[in-house]
Amino acid sequence: MAVFAVMMPVLMLGVVLALGRYEEWLLPSARHPDEPEKPALPH
C-alpha cells in the first residue's frame, strides 16, 4: 500500500506532462508568439 501511495503522484505527474505534450502536438501554434491577438469582435 505504501508503494502505491508513493507511485501514484509520480504516475499522475507523468500523465499530466504527457497530455501537455500531446496538446502541443495536436494544436500547433500557427502564429508568431510575439504577434498580438486579434479582437474577436472588431469595431
N, C-alpha and C positions, 0 to 999 in steps of 0.2 A: 504493500500500500504506500509506503514511503517513496518507493521508486516511481510510482505513478504520480505522486504529488510533486516530485522533482522534475519529471519529464514533461508533464502537461504544459507548464508555461513555455518551455523551450519549443515544444511542438506548435503551440498556438502562435508564438512569435514567428516561426518558420512559415506557417500558413499565411499570416498577415503579410510578411515580406514577399512571399510567392504571389499572392494576389495583387500586390502593388506592382510587381514586375510584369504580371500578365496584363494589367490595365494599361501600363505604358506601352506594351507591345500591341495591344488591341486598339488603343486610341492614340496613335502617334500625334504629336503636336505639329500641325501643318504650318503654323505661323511662326514668325521670328519671336523669340521670348521677350525682346525689348519693345516690340510693337505694341502700342496701346490698344486696348479692346475697343471695338466699335459699339456705339449705343444700340440697344435692342430696338428702340423706337426713335428714329431720327426725327428731329423737329424742323 
